[in-house]
Amino acid sequence: MSVSPPRPKGPPLNALRAFEAAARLQSFVRAADELSVTAGAISQHIKLLEEWAGTALFVRSPNGVLLTDEGKSLAPLLQEAFDSIGAATRILRGFKPKQEIHVATLPALAQLWLPSRLAVIREQLPQAELTVTALESAPNLDREMFDLSLFIGDPTGSEGEYVLAEDVIFPVCSPSLAESLKTDPDYSALTLLIDQTWERDWALWSKESGISLLDRAGSSRYSLYSLALEEAKAGAGLLMGHACLVEDALAKGDLVRPFSQDCKTGKSLILKAPLAKDVRVDLERLVCLLC
């Protein structure tokens, strides 16, 4: 006679994943962004894990969260475990007969930087199945199944990181608006086209250039940089151009620089690839094409 008594159950995997992300990022909100859930869901998962363990893993305060001693002891173990799962999944994915290349990038880069390079990629890598996914923040390449990420951020000098260009900003506008500024430099009649991701750009450039427009011009805000760029082309106002994003429009003459001053933001256009034991020739070739 077989006996099947109930067995002790461990905590849910999702609860462990939520805790690991929150501990590594030191934020419930950032963990939620990474796992594509709400901050409330992260909080509930961690509460469930704390109830299962019978101890607090985080200290909550109005200023954020901090790991308890118990949380500090658990975090590196789970980080190593989920890194191992990510590595195993990459090995499993390598068994597929067709090698796909998944690239994560900022929406603005997907729309304004990548297109002019895709024709060369198709020509040089005709067998590649390239998928481009637009994300607001860089994915964790150790966990997610992206092969490359392309974002504007802070260089770390880590292995697998390629700095393609420094992030340099300067105002751009339509040729007609630039001409009108030469004859009638009435900044109060101007509209600054502000991308919400980079709201501090104007203050940063103004400080560097000594030209203050924020207190003299009106403004319009956009959640899509490409839309703000189209508005700038149409003569709607001045856009703070990121060199890598406006290079094509400048080359075509759709936009011009009404001021000669530029400013380095301290960030860079960065291409990242996950560290892998097995070298993928197609991925290496794509990195070379993008660099």
Secondary structure as GFF3:
##gff-version 3
##sequence-region A 1 291
A	DSSP	alpha_helix	13	25	.	.	.	ID=ss1
A	DSSP	alpha_helix	28	35	.	.	.	ID=ss2
A	DSSP	alpha_helix	39	53	.	.	.	ID=ss3
A	DSSP	beta_strand	58	61	.	.	.	ID=ss4
A	DSSP	beta_strand	64	67	.	.	.	ID=ss5
A	DSSP	alpha_helix	69	93	.	.	.	ID=ss6
A	DSSP	beta_strand	100	105	.	.	.	ID=ss7
A	DSSP	alpha_helix	107	112	.	.	.	ID=ss8
A	DSSP	alpha_helix	115	124	.	.	.	ID=ss9
A	DSSP	beta_strand	129	134	.	.	.	ID=ss10
A	DSSP	beta_strand	148	153	.	.	.	ID=ss11
A	DSSP	beta_strand	161	172	.	.	.	ID=ss12
A	DSSP	alpha_helix	175	183	.	.	.	ID=ss13
A	DSSP	three_ten_helix	187	189	.	.	.	ID=ss14
A	DSSP	beta_strand	191	195	.	.	.	ID=ss15
A	DSSP	three_ten_helix	196	198	.	.	.	ID=ss16
A	DSSP	alpha_helix	201	209	.	.	.	ID=ss17
A	DSSP	beta_strand	218	222	.	.	.	ID=ss18
A	DSSP	alpha_helix	225	233	.	.	.	ID=ss19
A	DSSP	beta_strand	238	242	.	.	.	ID=ss20
A	DSSP	alpha_helix	243	252	.	.	.	ID=ss21
A	DSSP	beta_strand	263	272	.	.	.	ID=ss22
A	DSSP	alpha_helix	281	290	.	.	.	ID=ss23
###
